[in-house]
Amino acid sequence: MALCALCQKLSPWTIPHIKEPLSRDELKEFVTHHLTFTALRQSSLTCPLCSLIHITIVDRGKYRINPGTLQEDLPVQLGSYRHILISPGGPSQLYSIAVRCGECYGSLVALAKDGSEAAVSGEVAGRFPLNPDSDEGFAMVSTWFKECVENHPHTCRLPGNLTGTEVAEFPTRLLDVGTTGDLKIRLIDSRGMIGQYAALSHRWSINPMEHFKTTRLLLDQRKAGINIDAMPLNFQDAVKVTRKLGIQYLWIDSLCIIQDDTDDWESESAVMGQVYNNSSVTIRAAPESSRTPSKQYSGGFLSRPTGTTDSPTVEIPYRKRNGELAGLWFMQSDKYFHIGHWELHTRGWVLQEEQLARRSISYYGDKVSWLCKLSTSMTSEPQRGEVYCPEYVKNAGSMENEDFNGYWLDIAFMYSMRRLTFETDRFPALSGLATLFSKRQGKQYYAGIFSGGIAHGLLWCAVTPGILSRRKITGYVGPSWSWMSVNGRITFKGKGGDDESVSALGDVTFKLTPLGRDPNGTLKDGKMQLTGNIKSVTMRRITAKEDMTMRLEADSKVMANFQLDFADQASLENEIQEVECLLVMNGSDCPYNVLVLRRVKETLHFERIGIASVDPAWFVAGNSRREYITVV
């Protein structure tokens, strides 16, 4: 198919630069491509670029937070994102193209071949990625790694190891990968050793029969030697990358932790955050969410996808600014690099690996990216051999210390969106991160909440009413006040920051009983005891059909409406229940300032059923009481 007349006229410099595609103020900066979506759809039957734009608008819903409602009589508009990839003050280059039809939007990637006029002129930033399994691909990741190790001592090295050869304390076990050409690797006891090692971040197969792991029965066999060709391709590729980087040791969780030894698993999972933080580099294998399970886990991450048809590349004539034709440039769907497209980013265990890795090399299909505490780069960028430091990388490195409580609430929000293969891993999968942060910040950790941010950490709720569910495990789930005791995406109503000036709680203590050896792992029991302002109120349904929204009444007046955490906590149709409101925060920092509690049957304890926004005056002028209570 040939390009339509409109698409033939497109050049990088004819698409206006925009800053924010969702801002109505920026709407005037888009250029109209087709007068209506209907016209685009008709043109897409014969024009490959119009077809790509059409697909981007129609099929991108699952990759967006708000896909919008498509109105076919609205114009289809284009805008360009431009980045300065070489140095501050340098020329900006077209990186991606925003596609918009009303409130529906998506984006395309702009590409140029090395040496082409579009590339040499500096107009187009994107490049076709290097083959990850080629000499050029390995040379690139080695360059990134060496640059960071040698030139980022104060940001990317461990404290106390700023000069000379980088070394770190080794975990309990590591894989000795030998040298190129060796047909076997072996598991070694490495406790007490120091040096460099890599760590693999990967997604376990959903089929337990495919798990390649170390058990008590296999431990001696693993130490004697592991045939590389008997390992999953992901593991084989990790060995290959480790060798290419000049690193002798590799940590893979399934092989370096004895999986059927409860004591070993609990002790090792508790320090997993330290394992990733101490590793010289984390190798991240990201299978696509859209691939079938068998392909996700059986294929290696170095193999470039072949025969891909749902992300076509469209050739476009490149015109210089004087109108002269000078070769080609290209557009491609960017959905293959959208973070939601990659299964690794949806997994609960991986979050702490993302947060604690000092350096990471991520393999996304045919793209490879580098990220450290100071810089980032990608094989699909023009300056592949250089790393650069955008503001978001620098800011991410300082957020932990500048506002730790707000930073932790962001992590909790992200973790609530992640999935786990085993529901029982809910607490252990965050334990390593919590343990390391507790040590760094000098704070105590209580089932998802840190000291200094207790009030903020208690005021969580569902992002959308009705989406939370109870964890489906046998035994103790967790305390009702902890966001980690529920399944579903949660958000926090506070702004973060320190509790000291806003908390209405006093004498807060926690009594948490771990099930095993890890103090931050799975719990056997959990209580929070505190002194607070309590007000007895009644709760009823707003309407007979309403399951989630309840009304709180006191002193013959409506006090507030609020959403229950779970539908099964609702009153019966005409039932009036007695509940308690606990004032958590003073002031205007958080409008949702109250925990709604209900007495647990046949006990003196309370359980959480939701949060509400209540005027603090109710607790001053009304019949509230200062009381010492236990919340379970």
C-alpha positions, 0 to 999 in steps of 0.5 A: 500500500502507498502512503496517502497524500497527507502522510507523504507530506509529514516530516519531523519538523512539520509536527509541532512540539507539545509538552503534555498531551492531556492538557487542554491548554496544549490542544492548539499545539497539535496539527490536524492530520484528518478532519475526522476519525471517520476520514482516517478510518477510510484512509486506513484501508489503503494507507499503511501510516493511516492504518497504524494511526488508526490502530494506535487510537483504537487498540491502545485502551488497555495500555492507558490509565484513561482511554477516553471515549472515541468521537468519530466526528472529531479531528485526528491530531498529531504532536511531537515529543522532543528530547535533548539526548546529547547534552543540555542545551543541545538540539532537540530531536523527535522521539515519539509522536502523540496521536489524539482524537478528542480524549482518545490518545496514543503514541508512535515511535519515530525512527531513523537508520544510522547514517541516514539524512534523518539521523545525521541531521539530528531531526529524529532521535529513535534508532532501530535497536541493536541485536541484543545477542550480537557482539555490538549488543554486548559491547554496548551493555559492557560500555554502560556498565564500565562507565558507571562503575568507573565514573559514578562512585558517589551515586552508584557505588556502595558506601565505603567502596568509592575507589578501587575495584568495586566489591560487595559482601556476597550472599549465602550462595552464588552460581560460579558461571566460569568462562565462555565455553564452559559447559557447566556452572556450579552452585557455591557456598559464598557466605563471607566472600566479597567481590562482584556478582550479578543478579537475575530478575525474572518471572517464575513460570506459572507451571510448577513443573517448569520450575528449575530450582534447588531443593534439599535433594538436589543441593549436592548435585547443583554444587557438583555442576549444572549443565547449561543446556539443561537450564531454562533459556532465560537462565542460559542467557543470564549466564551469557550476559554475566560472562560478557560483563566480565563478572564471575558470579550470578545470583538466581533466586530459584537456584541460590535459595533451597526452595523446600527448606522453610528456614532457608527460604525465610532467612534468605527472602528476608535479606533479598533486598540486600542481595539486589542492592549489593549486586554489581548489576541486575539483569532483568528479563521481561517477557511480554504480557501478551505472549502465551505462558509457554512462550513467556517462560520457555524463550530466552530474553536475548532472542529477538522476536521474529515475524512480529506483525502487530507492530508494523514499521511504516516507511515515510519519505524524509524531506529536508527543511528546504523540501528536498527528498533525502531518504526515509524515516520510519514510524512504529507503534510504541506499545511494545515498550509500554511498561504495562506490556511487560509481564515482569513489571506486574509481579510483586516480588520484582518491585523491591528488585526495581527499587534496590538495584543500583544498576540494571540492564533490562531486556524488553524484546529487541530493546535493551535499556540501562538504568543506574542511580545517575543515568539511563540509556537505550539501544534504540537511541542515537547516542547508544554509547553515552548515558545521560541524566534526565531529571526524573533519574536524579529525582528518583535517587533523592526522593527516598531521603527528602520525603521518605514517608511520601516515597513509601506510600508511592511504593505501597500504591505500586505494590498493590497493583502487582500480582503474586504467584502465591498469595502467601508471599504478600508480606515476604515479597516486600520484606527485603525492601522494608528491612533495608529501608528500616536500616537506612532510615532508622525507622521501625516497620509494621506490616506495611507502615513505617514509624513516623508515617503511621497516621498517613499509612492508616488512611488508605482506601480502594482506588475504585469502590468495590475492587478490594477483595479478601486475600484467599489464603488458609490461616491468618490474613493480616491486620485489618488496619494494614493495606497489605491485608487486602487484594486490589489497588489502593491509594492513600488520602494523605500527602505523605510527610511526617506525622508529628504535626498532624497525627491525632494518635497517641501511645501507638504500639504494635504487637506483630507475631511473625509466622516464621523467622522473618520478622517482616514476613508472613504474620501469625497475628497482628495488633495495633494499640493506641490512645485516641479520640473515639466517637460512637456513631450509627451506620446504615445504608444510604439506599436499600440497593447500595452495598458499599456506601454507608451513612454515619449519623451522630447526635441526630445529624448526618456525620459523613458518608463513606465507602466500606472496604468490603461489600460483606461488611454492609448493614442489612437493608433496614439495619442500623449498626453501632460503629466507632470513629477514630480520629487519625489526623488533625488539620487540613492535611488529609480530608479523610481523617477518620478510621471507621471501626467495628467491635469484633464479636465477643471481644473488646477489640476493634477491626477496621471497615473503612475511612471517612472524611469527618469534621474534627469539630465533631470530636471537640463539641460532640460526645467523644472520648479519649480511650486506649483501644486495640485494633486487630 
